[in-house]
Amino acid sequence: MKSINLDGAWPILIFVILFLVLPLSTLPGLFNAVFVLLMGIALALAALLIAALIVGSRPGRER
């Protein structure tokens, strides 16, 4: 199985993307599209956080 690299600045980048995309919802007619995009980003963040917790809880693995 392919290993996912969970090191780096991905948590910060995801939060930055969330705050950069959020103001677009104030444009007329874009609220629903931005909401769907934000939900996708939130799901990706949740998946990465769960993967990081699983990888971090493995015993005997050097980081």
Backbone as ProteinMPNN parsed JSONL, in Angstrom:
{"seq_chain_A": "MKSINLDGAWPILIFVILFLVLPLSTLPGLFNAVFVLLMGIALALAALLIAALIVGSRPGRER", "coords_chain_A": {"N_chain_A": [[0.837, -1.184, 0.0], [0.466, 2.248, -0.704], [2.29, 4.779, 0.919], [1.234, 7.604, 2.753], [2.431, 10.839, 2.881], [2.478, 12.626, 5.684], [3.771, 14.706, 6.777], [4.856, 18.119, 7.024], [3.472, 21.267, 5.91], [0.723, 20.988, 5.516], [-1.632, 21.145, 7.225], [-1.76, 23.866, 7.927], [-1.883, 25.069, 5.414], [-4.381, 24.16, 4.5], [-6.163, 25.435, 6.262], [-5.582, 28.083, 5.598], [-6.453, 28.133, 2.936], [-9.173, 27.693, 3.396], [-9.898, 30.134, 4.683], [-9.307, 31.911, 2.658], [-11.102, 31.254, 0.656], [-13.599, 31.585, 1.771], [-14.53, 34.401, 1.765], [-15.464, 34.605, -0.858], [-18.056, 33.746, -0.845], [-19.66, 35.89, -0.444], [-20.139, 37.076, -2.832], [-22.64, 37.733, -5.271], [-24.81, 35.067, -5.962], [-22.931, 33.039, -5.643], [-22.937, 31.697, -3.251], [-23.917, 29.043, -2.732], [-22.191, 27.441, -4.301], [-19.686, 28.03, -3.18], [-20.135, 27.087, -0.612], [-20.374, 24.313, -1.064], [-17.764, 23.824, -1.992], [-16.284, 24.513, 0.304], [-17.213, 22.551, 2.045], [-16.122, 20.282, 0.835], [-13.383, 20.811, 1.184], [-13.315, 20.779, 3.977], [-13.979, 18.085, 4.447], [-11.737, 16.85, 3.311], [-9.773, 17.823, 5.052], [-10.62, 16.609, 7.435], [-10.242, 13.9, 6.754], [-7.442, 13.839, 6.386], [-6.598, 14.529, 8.964], [-7.55, 12.35, 10.46], [-6.059, 10.319, 9.248], [-3.504, 11.164, 10.025], [-3.692, 10.841, 12.793], [-4.004, 8.063, 12.962], [-1.601, 7.126, 11.831], [0.179, 8.271, 13.629], [-0.411, 6.881, 15.954], [0.581, 4.353, 15.686], [2.508, 1.839, 17.079], [6.058, 1.695, 17.658], [6.949, 2.961, 15.389], [9.201, 5.033, 13.811], [9.514, 8.567, 13.688]], "CA_chain_A": [[0.0, 0.0, 0.0], [1.242, 3.472, -0.817], [2.347, 5.557, 2.152], [0.86, 9.008, 2.627], [3.327, 11.716, 3.614], [1.668, 13.532, 6.494], [4.627, 15.756, 7.311], [4.83, 19.351, 6.254], [2.608, 22.387, 6.298], [-0.62, 20.829, 4.959], [-2.747, 21.664, 8.041], [-1.804, 25.321, 7.831], [-2.341, 25.411, 4.07], [-5.817, 23.915, 4.372], [-6.868, 26.512, 6.952], [-5.405, 29.302, 4.793], [-7.363, 28.009, 1.795], [-10.536, 27.909, 3.896], [-10.14, 31.549, 4.93], [-9.249, 32.651, 1.4], [-12.273, 30.928, -0.15], [-14.815, 32.024, 2.467], [-15.09, 35.682, 1.299], [-16.12, 34.481, -2.162], [-19.469, 33.465, -0.654], [-20.413, 37.148, -0.408], [-20.47, 37.484, -4.195], [-23.998, 37.308, -5.612], [-24.999, 33.821, -6.682], [-21.867, 32.064, -5.422], [-22.974, 31.142, -1.895], [-24.06, 27.581, -2.748], [-20.979, 26.84, -4.86], [-18.618, 28.168, -2.189], [-20.475, 26.189, 0.492], [-19.999, 22.96, -1.485], [-16.309, 23.793, -2.013], [-15.817, 24.501, 1.694], [-17.506, 21.233, 2.618], [-15.114, 19.371, 0.289], [-12.118, 21.089, 1.873], [-13.465, 20.301, 5.351], [-13.891, 16.621, 4.421], [-10.331, 16.515, 3.074], [-9.077, 18.091, 6.305], [-10.984, 15.557, 8.382], [-9.582, 12.659, 6.339], [-6.014, 13.959, 6.681], [-6.412, 14.487, 10.416], [-7.746, 10.963, 10.89], [-4.881, 9.575, 8.791], [-2.376, 11.554, 10.877], [-3.877, 10.2, 14.101], [-3.759, 6.624, 12.814], [-0.158, 6.928, 11.63], [0.856, 8.652, 14.868], [-0.685, 5.95, 17.049], [1.218, 3.065, 15.434], [3.663, 1.648, 17.962], [7.323, 1.293, 17.069], [7.242, 3.651, 14.133], [10.016, 6.22, 14.01], [9.044, 9.721, 12.937]], "C_chain_A": [[0.883, 1.249, 0.0], [1.165, 4.264, 0.483], [2.003, 7.018, 1.863], [1.82, 9.831, 3.475], [2.497, 12.756, 4.36], [2.497, 14.632, 7.139], [4.49, 17.006, 6.455], [3.812, 20.343, 6.77], [1.179, 22.214, 5.821], [-1.734, 21.296, 5.88], [-2.88, 23.178, 7.942], [-2.332, 25.745, 6.463], [-3.842, 25.207, 3.899], [-6.61, 25.016, 5.074], [-6.736, 27.832, 6.198], [-6.354, 29.272, 3.595], [-8.81, 28.234, 2.234], [-10.827, 29.399, 4.077], [-10.027, 32.394, 3.672], [-10.493, 32.426, 0.546], [-13.553, 31.494, 0.475], [-15.355, 33.377, 1.992], [-15.778, 35.612, -0.063], [-17.62, 34.223, -2.021], [-20.307, 34.74, -0.592], [-20.756, 37.648, -1.805], [-21.856, 36.958, -4.566], [-24.014, 36.005, -6.424], [-23.951, 32.751, -6.43], [-21.941, 31.371, -4.061], [-23.032, 29.622, -1.916], [-22.8, 26.897, -3.269], [-19.832, 26.901, -3.857], [-18.891, 27.24, -1.003], [-20.078, 24.752, 0.148], [-18.475, 22.817, -1.502], [-15.742, 23.73, -0.599], [-16.093, 23.164, 2.368], [-16.505, 20.19, 2.099], [-13.767, 19.551, 0.971], [-12.183, 20.586, 3.315], [-13.395, 18.77, 5.42], [-12.459, 16.16, 4.186], [-9.507, 16.733, 4.341], [-9.366, 17.012, 7.334], [-10.287, 14.239, 8.031], [-8.087, 12.706, 6.648], [-5.729, 13.924, 8.174], [-6.575, 13.071, 10.954], [-6.557, 10.112, 10.471], [-3.665, 9.897, 9.653], [-2.488, 10.914, 12.254], [-3.585, 8.705, 14.037], [-2.268, 6.345, 12.672], [0.601, 7.242, 12.923], [0.655, 7.668, 16.0], [-0.073, 4.571, 16.835], [2.445, 2.917, 16.328], [4.905, 1.243, 17.171], [7.669, 1.97, 15.761], [8.039, 4.91, 14.435], [9.522, 7.35, 13.137], [10.198, 10.644, 12.674]], "O_chain_A": [[1.932, 1.276, 0.645], [0.093, 4.399, 1.073], [2.431, 7.586, 0.858], [2.002, 9.549, 4.659], [1.896, 13.644, 3.755], [1.988, 15.402, 7.954], [4.061, 16.944, 5.303], [3.355, 20.264, 7.91], [0.46, 23.209, 5.722], [-2.73, 21.815, 5.376], [-3.99, 23.706, 7.88], [-3.136, 26.672, 6.364], [-4.502, 25.998, 3.225], [-7.619, 25.483, 4.546], [-7.682, 28.619, 6.162], [-6.988, 30.28, 3.279], [-9.582, 28.886, 1.532], [-11.886, 29.876, 3.669], [-10.592, 33.486, 3.615], [-10.894, 33.313, -0.207], [-14.489, 31.842, -0.245], [-16.569, 33.495, 1.825], [-16.592, 36.477, -0.386], [-18.378, 34.451, -2.964], [-21.534, 34.678, -0.679], [-21.58, 38.552, -1.951], [-22.201, 35.835, -4.2], [-23.32, 35.873, -7.432], [-24.072, 31.647, -6.961], [-21.088, 30.539, -3.751], [-22.277, 28.969, -1.195], [-22.388, 25.872, -2.725], [-19.09, 25.931, -3.702], [-17.955, 26.665, -0.449], [-19.507, 24.052, 0.984], [-17.951, 21.79, -1.071], [-14.811, 22.966, -0.34], [-15.289, 22.698, 3.176], [-16.088, 19.31, 2.852], [-13.09, 18.577, 1.298], [-11.209, 20.027, 3.819], [-12.813, 18.222, 6.355], [-12.013, 15.187, 4.794], [-8.641, 15.921, 4.667], [-8.459, 16.551, 8.026], [-9.796, 13.543, 8.92], [-7.524, 11.719, 7.121], [-4.726, 13.352, 8.603], [-5.809, 12.646, 11.819], [-6.09, 9.275, 11.243], [-2.88, 9.006, 9.977], [-1.482, 10.488, 12.822], [-2.986, 8.147, 14.956], [-1.734, 5.439, 13.313], [1.559, 6.549, 13.266], [1.468, 7.621, 16.923], [-0.187, 3.705, 17.703], [3.322, 3.781, 16.329], [4.819, 0.548, 16.158], [8.619, 1.561, 15.093], [7.606, 5.754, 15.219], [9.153, 7.135, 11.983], [10.021, 11.69, 12.048]]}, "name": "protein", "num_of_chains": 1, "seq": "MKSINLDGAWPILIFVILFLVLPLSTLPGLFNAVFVLLMGIALALAALLIAALIVGSRPGRER"}
